[in-house]
Amino acid sequence: WLAAVSLAAPVPLVTFDTHTKQRWVPGSASRAAAKEGRTRGFIPVASRSFYVTDVQGPLVTGELERARHWGRSLYSGVSGSVRSRTVLD
């Protein structure tokens, strides 16, 4: 879907993926998406991998809370940025 996006101005991009705890699994889909986004004019600001027990899931114990914490920190950063722009504009 990144290939279909046309940006008028740079936009922040956050990516994430899931991984099994297998050492043989190459690469990171979140990093690949961030790289592709950069070539399309996005500004990658955060990337994260979360672990699952198997290809079908579920998340490894503790990963849901880790994802929630990450989401909250992203929200805090974005909402602070929006407030700053509103005050300055």
N, CA and C atoms as a LAMMPS dump frame, in Angstrom:
ITEM: TIMESTEP
0
ITEM: NUMBER OF ATOMS
267
ITEM: BOX BOUNDS ff ff ff
-5.0000000000000000e+02 5.0000000000000000e+02
-5.0000000000000000e+02 5.0000000000000000e+02
-5.0000000000000000e+02 5.0000000000000000e+02
ITEM: ATOMS id mol type element x y z
1 1 1 N 0.817 -1.189 0
2 1 2 C 0 0 0
3 1 3 C 0.858 1.248 0
4 2 1 N 2.076 1.163 0.478
5 2 2 C 2.962 2.332 0.467
6 2 3 C 3.191 2.853 -0.952
7 3 1 N 3.258 1.95 -1.913
8 3 2 C 3.485 2.355 -3.3
9 3 3 C 2.322 3.184 -3.849
10 4 1 N 1.136 3.027 -3.287
11 4 2 C -0.039 3.748 -3.775
12 4 3 C -0.203 5.125 -3.14
13 5 1 N 0.585 5.436 -2.121
14 5 2 C 0.442 6.695 -1.395
15 5 3 C 1.212 7.805 -2.097
16 6 1 N 0.57 8.951 -2.227
17 6 2 C 1.216 10.134 -2.781
18 6 3 C 1.17 11.222 -1.713
19 7 1 N 2.33 11.656 -1.266
20 7 2 C 2.403 12.631 -0.184
21 7 3 C 2.659 14.038 -0.711
22 8 1 N 1.951 15.008 -0.161
23 8 2 C 2.198 16.409 -0.492
24 8 3 C 3.334 16.959 0.366
25 9 1 N 3.526 16.368 1.531
26 9 2 C 4.585 16.776 2.459
27 9 3 C 5.019 15.539 3.235
28 10 1 N 6.236 15.54 3.789
29 10 2 C 6.688 14.39 4.583
30 10 3 C 5.747 14.104 5.758
31 11 1 N 5.527 12.832 6.013
32 11 2 C 4.637 12.384 7.086
33 11 3 C 5.389 11.38 7.951
34 12 1 N 5.29 11.501 9.281
35 12 2 C 5.937 10.513 10.151
36 12 3 C 5.353 9.117 9.916
37 13 1 N 6.208 8.106 10.026
38 13 2 C 5.803 6.715 9.808
39 13 3 C 6.279 5.857 10.972
40 14 1 N 5.366 5.085 11.53
41 14 2 C 5.671 4.135 12.592
42 14 3 C 5.38 2.743 12.043
43 15 1 N 6.312 1.823 12.232
44 15 2 C 6.126 0.459 11.738
45 15 3 C 6.325 -0.547 12.861
46 16 1 N 5.662 -1.69 12.742
47 16 2 C 5.871 -2.783 13.69
48 16 3 C 5.644 -4.099 12.976
49 17 1 N 6.149 -5.159 13.576
50 17 2 C 5.936 -6.497 13.044
51 17 3 C 5.928 -7.488 14.188
52 18 1 N 5.701 -8.746 13.849
53 18 2 C 5.79 -9.813 14.843
54 18 3 C 6.838 -10.814 14.387
55 19 1 N 7.485 -11.423 15.351
56 19 2 C 8.526 -12.423 15.11
57 19 3 C 8.306 -13.605 16.029
58 20 1 N 8.67 -14.776 15.556
59 20 2 C 8.788 -15.909 16.465
60 20 3 C 10.198 -15.838 17.033
61 21 1 N 10.442 -16.496 18.115
62 21 2 C 11.772 -16.446 18.722
63 21 3 C 12.721 -17.454 18.079
64 22 1 N 12.613 -17.635 16.797
65 22 2 C 13.494 -18.521 16.038
66 22 3 C 14.657 -17.692 15.502
67 23 1 N 15.853 -18.157 15.663
68 23 2 C 17.011 -17.407 15.171
69 23 3 C 17.108 -17.402 13.649
70 24 1 N 16.534 -18.368 12.989
71 24 2 C 16.697 -18.485 11.549
72 24 3 C 15.793 -17.558 10.746
73 25 1 N 14.881 -16.876 11.386
74 25 2 C 13.978 -15.981 10.662
75 25 3 C 14.747 -14.716 10.275
76 26 1 N 14.94 -14.501 8.969
77 26 2 C 15.739 -13.358 8.53
78 26 3 C 14.953 -12.049 8.498
79 27 1 N 15.657 -10.957 8.724
80 27 2 C 15.097 -9.632 8.518
81 27 3 C 13.99 -9.225 9.459
82 28 1 N 13.509 -8.037 9.214
83 28 2 C 12.439 -7.458 10.005
84 28 3 C 11.489 -6.735 9.058
85 29 1 N 10.24 -7.131 9.063
86 29 2 C 9.257 -6.485 8.187
87 29 3 C 9.079 -5.018 8.554
88 30 1 N 9.196 -4.693 9.843
89 30 2 C 9.033 -3.294 10.242
90 30 3 C 10.166 -2.428 9.696
91 31 1 N 11.379 -2.949 9.716
92 31 2 C 12.506 -2.185 9.157
93 31 3 C 12.391 -2.063 7.644
94 32 1 N 11.962 -3.131 6.993
95 32 2 C 11.78 -3.093 5.537
96 32 3 C 10.698 -2.081 5.155
97 33 1 N 9.609 -2.049 5.912
98 33 2 C 8.536 -1.086 5.641
99 33 3 C 9.019 0.342 5.878
100 34 1 N 9.814 0.545 6.919
101 34 2 C 10.363 1.878 7.187
102 34 3 C 11.274 2.324 6.045
103 35 1 N 12.088 1.412 5.56
104 35 2 C 12.989 1.723 4.441
105 35 3 C 12.182 2.085 3.191
106 36 1 N 11.165 1.296 2.886
107 36 2 C 10.297 1.586 1.741
108 36 3 C 9.584 2.92 1.935
109 37 1 N 9.111 3.163 3.145
110 37 2 C 8.442 4.432 3.438
111 37 3 C 9.352 5.624 3.211
112 38 1 N 10.599 5.487 3.617
113 38 2 C 11.574 6.569 3.43
114 38 3 C 11.713 6.908 1.943
115 39 1 N 11.765 5.883 1.095
116 39 2 C 11.896 6.137 -0.347
117 39 3 C 10.636 6.788 -0.923
118 40 1 N 9.522 6.676 -0.216
119 40 2 C 8.256 7.264 -0.671
120 40 3 C 7.975 8.62 -0.032
121 41 1 N 8.887 9.141 0.777
122 41 2 C 8.703 10.463 1.358
123 41 3 C 8.233 10.489 2.796
124 42 1 N 8.055 9.326 3.404
125 42 2 C 7.708 9.279 4.821
126 42 3 C 8.96 9.528 5.662
127 43 1 N 8.759 9.875 6.909
128 43 2 C 9.863 10.036 7.848
129 43 3 C 9.719 8.947 8.912
130 44 1 N 10.486 7.862 8.806
131 44 2 C 10.39 6.806 9.827
132 44 3 C 10.823 7.341 11.195
133 45 1 N 9.941 7.215 12.181
134 45 2 C 10.239 7.728 13.514
135 45 3 C 10.344 6.631 14.567
136 46 1 N 9.764 5.476 14.299
137 46 2 C 9.832 4.384 15.269
138 46 3 C 9.542 3.06 14.571
139 47 1 N 10.194 2.025 15.061
140 47 2 C 10.015 0.686 14.515
141 47 3 C 10.163 -0.308 15.661
142 48 1 N 9.315 -1.322 15.694
143 48 2 C 9.367 -2.274 16.8
144 48 3 C 8.966 -3.657 16.32
145 49 1 N 9.54 -4.659 16.938
146 49 2 C 9.151 -6.049 16.714
147 49 3 C 8.581 -6.603 18.009
148 50 1 N 7.532 -7.381 17.893
149 50 2 C 6.92 -8.04 19.035
150 50 3 C 6.952 -9.541 18.774
151 51 1 N 7.133 -10.313 19.834
152 51 2 C 7.314 -11.754 19.687
153 51 3 C 6.023 -12.529 19.896
154 52 1 N 5.843 -13.533 19.037
155 52 2 C 4.703 -14.44 19.122
156 52 3 C 5.226 -15.855 19.352
157 53 1 N 4.374 -16.711 19.903
158 53 2 C 4.802 -18.081 20.201
159 53 3 C 4.899 -18.943 18.955
160 54 1 N 4.108 -18.596 17.932
161 54 2 C 4.08 -19.36 16.682
162 54 3 C 3.581 -18.43 15.584
163 55 1 N 3.627 -18.868 14.356
164 55 2 C 3.193 -18.051 13.225
165 55 3 C 1.75 -17.566 13.407
166 56 1 N 0.902 -18.388 13.977
167 56 2 C -0.497 -18.032 14.205
168 56 3 C -0.713 -17.281 15.52
169 57 1 N 0.358 -17.067 16.306
170 57 2 C 0.213 -16.403 17.599
171 57 3 C 0.055 -17.431 18.684
172 58 1 N -0.263 -17.045 19.85
173 58 2 C -0.497 -15.697 20.357
174 58 3 C 0.82 -14.991 20.694
175 59 1 N 0.711 -13.77 21.191
176 59 2 C 1.887 -13.038 21.643
177 59 3 C 2.541 -13.758 22.815
178 60 1 N 3.857 -13.672 22.887
179 60 2 C 4.608 -14.213 24.02
180 60 3 C 4.2 -13.421 25.268
181 61 1 N 4.192 -14.073 26.415
182 61 2 C 3.846 -13.42 27.672
183 61 3 C 4.643 -12.129 27.839
184 62 1 N 3.933 -11.059 28.151
185 62 2 C 4.567 -9.761 28.373
186 62 3 C 4.6 -8.86 27.143
187 63 1 N 4.409 -9.444 25.962
188 63 2 C 4.49 -8.64 24.736
189 63 3 C 3.293 -7.704 24.559
190 64 1 N 2.117 -8.116 25.005
191 64 2 C 0.954 -7.239 24.883
192 64 3 C 1.168 -5.975 25.712
193 65 1 N 1.664 -6.137 26.923
194 65 2 C 1.935 -4.967 27.764
195 65 3 C 3.051 -4.117 27.158
196 66 1 N 4.048 -4.757 26.605
197 66 2 C 5.135 -4.025 25.946
198 66 3 C 4.59 -3.207 24.763
199 67 1 N 3.687 -3.807 23.988
200 67 2 C 3.071 -3.105 22.857
201 67 3 C 2.215 -1.937 23.338
202 68 1 N 1.467 -2.147 24.403
203 68 2 C 0.649 -1.061 24.956
204 68 3 C 1.525 0.092 25.428
205 69 1 N 2.601 -0.224 26.108
206 69 2 C 3.521 0.809 26.594
207 69 3 C 4.093 1.593 25.417
208 70 1 N 4.506 0.895 24.377
209 70 2 C 5.052 1.544 23.192
210 70 3 C 3.995 2.444 22.537
211 71 1 N 2.777 1.936 22.405
212 71 2 C 1.687 2.726 21.829
213 71 3 C 1.401 3.983 22.63
214 72 1 N 1.404 3.855 23.958
215 72 2 C 1.182 5.032 24.807
216 72 3 C 2.292 6.061 24.627
217 73 1 N 3.532 5.591 24.546
218 73 2 C 4.644 6.533 24.382
219 73 3 C 4.569 7.212 23.011
220 74 1 N 4.15 6.48 21.99
221 74 2 C 3.964 7.096 20.671
222 74 3 C 2.859 8.145 20.724
223 75 1 N 1.754 7.798 21.369
224 75 2 C 0.637 8.733 21.489
225 75 3 C 1.06 10 22.222
226 76 1 N 1.802 9.84 23.297
227 76 2 C 2.269 11.002 24.06
228 76 3 C 3.117 11.918 23.192
229 77 1 N 3.992 11.326 22.404
230 77 2 C 4.841 12.119 21.521
231 77 3 C 4.045 12.841 20.453
232 78 1 N 3.073 12.153 19.864
233 78 2 C 2.258 12.752 18.806
234 78 3 C 1.343 13.821 19.374
235 79 1 N 0.676 13.53 20.47
236 79 2 C -0.261 14.505 21.02
237 79 3 C 0.476 15.749 21.491
238 80 1 N 1.685 15.595 22.03
239 80 2 C 2.493 16.754 22.416
240 80 3 C 2.885 17.575 21.208
241 81 1 N 3.211 16.905 20.122
242 81 2 C 3.586 17.58 18.88
243 81 3 C 2.403 18.36 18.311
244 82 1 N 1.224 17.762 18.356
245 82 2 C 0.025 18.432 17.848
246 82 3 C -0.296 19.648 18.697
247 83 1 N -0.188 19.52 20.023
248 83 2 C -0.442 20.659 20.906
249 83 3 C 0.533 21.789 20.604
250 84 1 N 1.809 21.463 20.407
251 84 2 C 2.815 22.484 20.122
252 84 3 C 2.493 23.216 18.83
253 85 1 N 2.109 22.491 17.807
254 85 2 C 1.782 23.125 16.524
255 85 3 C 0.56 24.014 16.653
256 86 1 N -0.433 23.571 17.409
257 86 2 C -1.656 24.35 17.571
258 86 3 C -1.354 25.671 18.265
259 87 1 N -0.521 25.631 19.286
260 87 2 C -0.168 26.842 20.025
261 87 3 C 0.634 27.79 19.142
262 88 1 N 1.552 27.25 18.341
263 88 2 C 2.415 28.084 17.511
264 88 3 C 1.697 28.636 16.286
265 89 1 N 0.725 27.922 15.781
266 89 2 C 0.026 28.379 14.567
267 89 3 C -0.916 29.439 14.946
